[in-house]
């Protein structure tokens, strides 16, 4: 059974940093794509960043240069380091995953779109609030 568990959310002032984590369990195969989505009240779930098992990454334009996604295979953990946070980054952040071919990641990179319905497994979410 695949399980994802996020942690590390909290409150921070604009310009500050946070790192959120997602511990995964139950994956039996290589070729996984891990992603971070976020959802603010009244808005649709938005894809923020993704990483493939080989380390290839994708970032939404809104976070490029400020957020970094990384994968620690030994710890079965994916991280999202968020720097220079802005109030508009406030949202519930969700970890998502699926076992997919590399073409899935290539399609995200070429289209610039991460679609929530393309991911099968989800965590429960962690709140990130950016305010002064």
C-alpha positions as CSV (number, residue, x, y, z in Angstrom):
1,X,0.0,0.0,0.0
2,X,1.4,3.3,-1.1
3,X,1.4,6.1,1.6
4,X,2.6,9.7,1.5
5,X,3.0,11.8,4.7
6,X,3.9,15.5,4.5
7,X,5.5,17.6,7.3
8,X,7.2,20.9,7.9
9,X,4.6,23.4,7.1
10,X,4.1,26.5,9.2
11,X,3.9,30.3,9.3
12,X,6.7,32.6,8.1
13,X,7.1,36.2,7.2
14,X,7.5,37.4,3.6
15,X,11.0,36.8,2.4
16,X,11.5,33.9,4.7
17,X,12.1,30.2,4.0
18,X,10.5,26.9,4.8
19,X,11.3,23.3,3.9
20,X,8.5,20.8,3.7
21,X,9.0,17.0,3.4
22,X,7.1,14.0,2.2
23,X,8.0,10.5,3.3
24,X,6.8,7.8,1.0
25,X,6.3,4.1,1.6
26,X,5.0,1.2,-0.5
27,X,6.7,2.0,-3.8
28,X,8.0,-1.2,-5.3
29,X,9.1,0.0,-8.7
30,X,11.6,2.5,-10.1
31,X,10.3,5.1,-12.4
32,X,8.4,7.3,-10.0
33,X,7.4,10.9,-10.5
34,X,6.9,12.9,-7.2
35,X,5.2,16.2,-7.2
36,X,4.2,19.1,-5.0
37,X,0.8,20.8,-5.5
38,X,-0.8,23.6,-3.6
39,X,-4.3,24.8,-3.1
40,X,-5.4,28.2,-1.7
41,X,-8.9,28.8,-0.5
42,X,-11.3,29.3,-3.4
43,X,-8.6,28.3,-6.0
44,X,-7.9,25.2,-8.0
45,X,-5.1,22.9,-7.0
46,X,-1.9,24.1,-8.7
47,X,1.2,22.1,-9.7
48,X,4.3,23.6,-8.2
49,X,7.2,21.3,-8.8
50,X,8.0,17.7,-9.8
51,X,11.0,15.4,-9.8
52,X,11.5,12.1,-11.5
53,X,13.5,9.1,-10.1
54,X,16.5,10.1,-12.3
55,X,16.6,13.6,-10.7
56,X,15.0,15.4,-13.6
57,X,12.9,18.4,-12.4
58,X,10.1,20.7,-13.3
59,X,9.0,24.0,-11.7
60,X,6.0,26.2,-12.3
61,X,7.0,29.7,-13.5
62,X,5.5,31.2,-10.3
63,X,8.2,29.5,-8.1
64,X,11.1,29.1,-10.5
65,X,14.3,30.4,-8.9
66,X,12.8,30.4,-5.4
67,X,11.7,26.8,-4.8
68,X,13.9,23.6,-5.1
69,X,12.6,20.1,-5.2
70,X,14.9,17.2,-4.2
71,X,14.7,13.5,-3.6
72,X,16.5,11.4,-1.0
73,X,16.1,7.8,-2.2
74,X,17.8,6.4,0.8
75,X,15.2,8.0,3.1
76,X,12.2,7.7,0.7
77,X,11.7,11.4,1.1
78,X,11.0,14.2,-1.3
79,X,11.7,17.8,-0.1
80,X,10.5,21.2,-1.2
81,X,12.8,24.0,-0.1
82,X,11.0,27.3,-0.4
83,X,12.9,30.6,-0.3
84,X,11.9,34.2,-0.6
85,X,8.3,33.3,0.2
86,X,5.5,35.6,-0.7
87,X,2.0,36.0,0.7
88,X,0.6,34.5,-2.5
89,X,2.5,31.3,-1.7
90,X,0.2,30.7,1.2
91,X,-1.8,27.4,0.6
92,X,-2.1,23.8,1.7
93,X,0.8,22.0,0.0
94,X,0.2,18.4,-1.1
95,X,2.7,15.7,-2.0
96,X,1.7,13.5,-5.0
97,X,3.2,10.5,-6.7
98,X,2.8,7.9,-9.3
99,X,4.7,5.2,-11.1
100,X,5.0,6.4,-14.6
101,X,7.4,6.2,-17.6
102,X,9.9,9.0,-18.2
103,X,7.6,10.3,-21.0
104,X,5.2,11.5,-18.3
105,X,7.9,13.8,-16.9
106,X,9.0,14.9,-20.3
107,X,5.4,15.9,-21.1
108,X,5.1,18.0,-18.0
109,X,8.4,19.8,-18.9
110,X,7.3,20.5,-22.5
111,X,3.8,21.6,-21.7
112,X,4.5,23.5,-18.5
113,X,1.5,22.0,-16.9
114,X,1.1,19.6,-13.9
115,X,-2.4,18.1,-13.7
116,X,-3.6,16.8,-10.4
117,X,-5.7,14.1,-11.9
118,X,-2.6,12.5,-13.5
119,X,-1.3,11.6,-10.0
120,X,-2.7,8.5,-8.2
121,X,-1.3,8.8,-4.7
122,X,-1.6,11.8,-2.4
123,X,-0.7,13.0,1.1
124,X,-3.0,14.7,3.5
125,X,-1.4,18.2,3.0
126,X,0.5,20.6,5.1
127,X,-0.4,24.3,5.6
128,X,2.0,27.0,4.6
129,X,1.1,30.6,5.6
130,X,3.2,33.6,4.6
131,X,2.2,36.9,6.3
132,X,3.6,39.7,8.3
